[in-house]
Amino acid sequence: VQSCPSLLLEPASTNLITYSEDFSQSEWVKSGSSVTSGFISPDGTNNAFKLVETNSLSSHFIYSQPISATIGNKYSFSIFAKKGERDYIVLGTQTSIDTYFNLSTGVITSSPVGFTSTITPLANGYYKCSITWTATASTESIYIYNTANGTTRSSYQGDGTSGVYIFGAQLEVGSYATSYIPTNGSSQTR
């Protein structure tokens, strides 16, 4: 049997997030928030999570355990997100540099200097939200915030039920976010 040639249309990449779909895992630290499973994801299955703010006056977010990084390298983080009771999601790094995504209009409302940020519409009301930056530390953690007003991720009084839907977290070395590489307990390479 003769094999047919094929083209690799994007570079090989590794998703450094070890649990890209299961936000209940201890890799994801919750602060002023919780996660609930069983919601429709972009592919139409019930494997997305809802990031829910607690009923407290605080910031409401989750973040990844630290992942080794090389200072000076470009990194890209992407996630699929959908509006719930909150219209915005905020993505940032451990250096607290944040990008604000409006999940109602599909617009980036704020992105810091030195970051490249994109938002792309997908099926089932989702957007692929991504940020790219140059690492300034030997470890990186990714932060995902709920925000009440789309202008600040600082403390606000949560109601215990509001949030956004999230699926498919990916952190990779590179100057842009590539297609999704699912993980379930270890990093995976395409």
C-alpha positions as CSV (number, residue, x, y, z in Angstrom):
1,V,0.0,0.0,0.0
2,Q,1.4,3.3,-1.0
3,S,1.0,6.2,1.4
4,C,-0.1,9.6,0.3
5,P,1.9,12.7,1.1
6,S,0.5,15.2,3.5
7,L,1.2,18.7,4.5
8,L,1.6,20.0,8.1
9,L,0.0,23.4,7.9
10,E,1.0,24.6,11.3
11,P,4.1,24.0,13.5
12,A,4.4,21.2,16.0
13,S,3.4,22.4,19.4
14,T,3.0,21.2,23.0
15,N,0.1,22.1,25.3
16,L,1.8,22.7,28.6
17,I,-1.5,22.7,30.5
18,T,-1.9,19.2,31.8
19,Y,-5.7,19.3,32.3
20,S,-7.0,21.4,29.4
21,E,-10.7,20.5,29.9
22,D,-11.0,19.5,33.5
23,F,-10.9,22.7,35.5
24,S,-11.9,20.8,38.7
25,Q,-8.3,19.3,38.9
26,S,-5.8,20.7,41.5
27,E,-3.7,22.1,38.6
28,W,-6.4,24.9,38.6
29,V,-6.4,26.9,41.8
30,K,-9.7,28.6,42.6
31,S,-9.9,32.0,44.4
32,G,-13.2,33.6,45.0
33,S,-14.6,31.2,42.5
34,S,-15.7,27.6,41.8
35,V,-16.2,25.5,38.7
36,T,-19.2,23.4,37.7
37,S,-19.1,20.8,34.9
38,G,-21.6,19.5,32.3
39,F,-22.1,22.4,29.9
40,I,-22.1,22.5,26.1
41,S,-18.7,23.0,24.6
42,P,-17.8,24.3,21.2
43,D,-18.0,20.8,19.7
44,G,-21.6,20.3,21.1
45,T,-20.7,17.8,23.9
46,N,-21.4,18.4,27.6
47,N,-17.7,18.8,28.6
48,A,-17.4,22.5,29.3
49,F,-17.2,24.1,32.7
50,K,-18.7,27.2,34.2
51,L,-16.4,29.6,36.1
52,V,-18.7,30.8,38.9
53,E,-18.0,33.7,41.2
54,T,-18.5,33.2,44.9
55,N,-20.9,35.2,47.1
56,S,-18.1,37.4,48.5
57,L,-16.4,40.7,48.0
58,S,-13.3,39.6,46.3
59,S,-11.6,39.0,43.0
60,H,-13.1,35.9,41.3
61,F,-10.7,33.8,39.3
62,I,-8.8,30.5,38.7
63,Y,-5.2,30.1,37.8
64,S,-2.9,27.4,36.7
65,Q,-0.1,25.9,38.9
66,P,3.3,27.4,37.8
67,I,4.7,26.0,34.6
68,S,8.4,26.2,33.7
69,A,9.2,28.9,31.2
70,T,12.2,30.3,29.5
71,I,12.8,34.0,29.9
72,G,12.7,35.8,26.6
73,N,10.6,33.1,24.8
74,K,7.2,34.0,23.4
75,Y,4.3,32.1,24.9
76,S,0.7,31.9,23.8
77,F,-2.3,31.0,26.0
78,S,-5.8,30.4,24.5
79,I,-9.1,29.3,25.8
80,F,-12.6,28.9,24.5
81,A,-15.1,31.1,26.4
82,K,-18.8,31.9,26.2
83,K,-20.8,34.5,28.1
84,G,-23.0,33.4,30.9
85,E,-24.4,35.9,33.3
86,R,-21.1,37.8,32.9
87,D,-20.3,39.2,29.5
88,Y,-16.5,39.5,30.0
89,I,-13.5,37.3,30.7
90,V,-10.1,38.5,31.6
91,L,-6.9,36.6,30.8
92,G,-3.6,37.4,32.4
93,T,-0.2,36.1,33.6
94,Q,1.4,36.0,37.0
95,T,2.8,39.5,36.3
96,S,-0.9,40.7,36.4
97,I,-0.9,41.9,32.8
98,D,-4.5,41.5,31.7
99,T,-6.5,41.4,28.5
100,Y,-10.3,42.0,28.6
101,F,-12.5,40.1,26.2
102,N,-16.2,41.0,25.6
103,L,-18.0,37.7,25.0
104,S,-21.2,39.4,23.9
105,T,-19.7,41.5,21.1
106,G,-16.5,39.6,20.3
107,V,-14.3,42.6,20.9
108,I,-11.1,43.0,22.9
109,T,-11.8,46.0,25.1
110,S,-8.3,46.3,26.7
111,S,-4.9,44.7,25.9
112,P,-1.6,45.8,27.4
113,V,1.4,47.0,25.5
114,G,3.6,44.1,24.5
115,F,0.8,41.6,24.3
116,T,-0.8,40.3,21.1
117,S,-4.5,39.4,21.8
118,T,-7.1,37.8,19.5
119,I,-10.7,36.8,19.7
120,T,-12.4,34.5,17.1
121,P,-16.0,33.4,17.0
122,L,-16.8,29.7,17.1
123,A,-19.9,27.4,17.3
124,N,-22.4,27.4,20.2
125,G,-21.7,31.0,21.2
126,Y,-18.0,30.5,22.0
127,Y,-15.0,32.6,21.2
128,K,-11.4,31.5,21.1
129,C,-9.6,34.1,23.2
130,S,-5.8,34.2,23.1
131,I,-2.9,36.2,24.5
132,T,0.8,36.1,23.4
133,W,3.6,37.7,25.4
134,T,7.3,37.4,26.1
135,A,8.2,35.5,29.4
136,T,10.0,37.6,32.0
137,A,10.2,34.9,34.6
138,S,11.2,31.2,34.8
139,T,7.7,30.1,35.6
140,E,4.3,31.2,34.3
141,S,0.8,30.9,35.7
142,I,-2.3,31.7,33.7
143,Y,-5.1,33.6,35.3
144,I,-8.8,33.5,34.2
145,Y,-11.1,36.1,35.8
146,N,-14.8,36.8,35.9
147,T,-15.4,40.6,35.9
148,A,-18.7,42.4,36.6
149,N,-18.1,45.4,34.4
150,G,-15.4,44.7,31.8
151,T,-13.1,47.4,33.1
152,T,-11.5,45.9,36.2
153,R,-10.8,42.5,37.6
154,S,-10.5,43.9,41.1
155,S,-12.8,42.9,44.0
156,Y,-16.5,43.1,43.5
157,Q,-19.4,41.6,45.3
158,G,-20.2,38.3,43.7
159,D,-23.6,36.7,43.8
160,G,-22.6,33.0,44.0
161,T,-24.2,32.0,40.7
162,S,-22.9,34.3,37.9
163,G,-20.1,33.4,35.6
164,V,-18.8,32.5,32.1
165,Y,-18.3,29.1,30.4
166,I,-14.8,27.9,29.6
167,F,-13.2,25.0,27.7
168,G,-9.9,23.9,26.2
169,A,-7.1,25.8,27.9
170,Q,-3.8,25.8,26.0
171,L,-0.4,27.2,26.9
172,E,2.3,26.8,24.3
173,V,5.7,28.2,23.3
174,G,5.2,30.4,20.2
175,S,4.2,33.7,18.8
176,Y,0.6,32.8,18.2
177,A,-2.0,30.3,19.4
178,T,-2.2,27.1,17.3
179,S,-5.1,24.7,17.0
180,Y,-6.3,23.0,20.2
181,I,-4.4,20.1,21.6
182,P,-6.4,18.3,24.4
183,T,-4.7,17.1,27.5
184,N,-5.8,14.8,30.4
185,G,-3.1,14.5,33.0
186,S,0.1,15.3,31.0
187,S,1.3,17.8,28.4
188,Q,0.7,16.7,24.8
189,T,2.5,17.4,21.6
190,R,1.0,17.7,18.1
